[in-house]
Amino acid sequence: MTKKIGIIVGSLRENSFNRMIAETIPELEPSVEYELISLAELPLYNGDLDRGDGPESVRLFREAIKRADGIIIVSPEYNSGIPGVLKNALDWASTPTKTAVLRRKPAGIVGATPGVKGTILSQQQIRQTLEATQAYVLPFQKMYISQVMDKVDAQRRILTDETTRSYLQRYVQQFIHWIDQVPSLD
Ligand SMILES: Cc1cc2nc3c(=O)[nH]c(=O)nc-3n(C[C@H](O)[C@H](O)[C@H](O)COP(=O)(O)O)c2cc1C
């Protein structure tokens, strides 16, 4: 059966560079299916709301992660760390502990910034959070995109820089291969 990859963008901005990168992925590697999983409707995490299936937006978010064979997060860096909206979403996906949808879920991390450091610090925190949820984060491989404004066509909302496109395609291929390795880790 064709694999499905869920893509979560850690920015709510309509013209987000990270969203443009996320939207380019299906074109670069069309061998699998993709679903963009929105975190825009999620409430702030509140244990009092986290009962049963929780709020409807949380239920839909968790279901979307559950039906994906793996998740790729495409996120900016805010103040040298993980954007709050993304941390909030990952917290919702980390409960209830025993049946959490991120548990044993293959996960990849991509990040883009107009700056020169490629979201290194943000990705470290995203990895730390994912590992706390017991997700299986693709080891070793990293996908940092710096000076992103020079690498996209903002009108067409697409990644145009050829070198970055081939790195990203390779990263997604490695991630698909990682999905196949994960059952042997259990
Ligand atoms: C509150 C805030 C903090 C930021 N901190 C960083 C940072 O630490 N490192 C970085 O590379 N860019 C930082 N930026 C710039 C973002 O990388 C830039 O706004 C980027 O376009 C956001 O991603 P998006 O285009 O996907 O929305 C920050 C932006 C904001 C709004």
The ligand as a Tripos MOL2 file, in Angstrom:
@<TRIPOS>MOLECULE
LIG
   31    33     1     0     0
SMALL
NO_CHARGES

@<TRIPOS>ATOM
      1 C1          9.3220   36.1840   17.3400 C.3       1 LIG1
      2 C2         10.3240   35.8290   16.2580 C.ar      1 LIG1
      3 C3         11.5560   35.3290   16.6160 C.ar      1 LIG1
      4 C4         12.4750   34.9360   15.6310 C.ar      1 LIG1
      5 N1         13.6440   34.3530   15.9980 N.ar      1 LIG1
      6 C5         14.4380   33.8020   15.0430 C.ar      1 LIG1
      7 C6         15.5740   33.0050   15.4140 C.ar      1 LIG1
      8 O1         15.8760   32.8000   16.5640 O.2       1 LIG1
      9 N2         16.3010   32.4440   14.4190 N.ar      1 LIG1
     10 C7         15.9870   32.6230   13.0860 C.ar      1 LIG1
     11 O2         16.6850   32.0800   12.2280 O.2       1 LIG1
     12 N3         14.9380   33.3980   12.7130 N.ar      1 LIG1
     13 C8         14.1550   33.9850   13.6580 C.ar      1 LIG1
     14 N4         13.0600   34.7240   13.3050 N.ar      1 LIG1
     15 C9         12.8340   35.0280   11.8960 C.3       1 LIG1
     16 C10        12.0520   33.9130   11.2220 C.3       1 LIG1
     17 O3         12.9650   32.9190   10.7920 O.3       1 LIG1
     18 C11        11.3090   34.4880   10.0170 C.3       1 LIG1
     19 O4         10.3290   35.3960   10.4510 O.3       1 LIG1
     20 C12        10.6750   33.3910    9.1870 C.3       1 LIG1
     21 O5         10.2220   33.9270    7.9740 O.3       1 LIG1
     22 C13         9.5320   32.7210    9.9240 C.3       1 LIG1
     23 O6          9.1480   31.5430    9.2610 O.3       1 LIG1
     24 P1          7.9350   31.4990    8.2390 P.3       1 LIG1
     25 O7          8.3330   32.3470    7.0530 O.co2     1 LIG1
     26 O8          7.7950   30.0550    7.8790 O.co2     1 LIG1
     27 O9          6.7170   32.0500    8.9280 O.co2     1 LIG1
     28 C14        12.1440   35.1200   14.2680 C.ar      1 LIG1
     29 C15        10.9000   35.6760   13.9310 C.ar      1 LIG1
     30 C16         9.9990   36.0040   14.8990 C.ar      1 LIG1
     31 C17         8.6270   36.5440   14.5040 C.3       1 LIG1
@<TRIPOS>BOND
     1     1     2 1
     2     2     3 ar
     3     2    30 ar
     4     3     4 ar
     5     4     5 ar
     6     4    28 ar
     7     5     6 ar
     8     6     7 ar
     9     6    13 1
    10     7     8 2
    11     7     9 ar
    12     9    10 ar
    13    10    11 2
    14    10    12 ar
    15    12    13 ar
    16    13    14 ar
    17    14    15 1
    18    14    28 ar
    19    15    16 1
    20    16    17 1
    21    16    18 1
    22    18    19 1
    23    18    20 1
    24    20    21 1
    25    20    22 1
    26    22    23 1
    27    23    24 1
    28    24    25 2
    29    24    26 1
    30    24    27 1
    31    28    29 ar
    32    29    30 ar
    33    30    31 1
@<TRIPOS>SUBSTRUCTURE
     1 LIG1         1 GROUP 0 **** ****
